[in-house]
């Protein structure tokens, strides 16, 4: 459930190793994994940098 107006909750699936790493980094900063992800995604979007996606 989204909290507040003009918000939306997103859920994603990812490799277990990546999820573990995100949780480890969040815990080291005394943050929830969702709050940590929000912070890093916000910083990336605000940077204006583009991702280069390619099949491997």
FENNOR-V161838 format. One record per run of one state. SS is the DSSP state (A for helix, B for strand, O for the rest). FROM is the first residue (numbers start at 1). LEN is the number of residues. Records with the same first field share a line. If there is no record, write none. Layout:
SS = FROM-LEN / FROM-LEN
This chain:
O = 1-15 / 29-4 / 48-9
A = 16-13 / 33-15
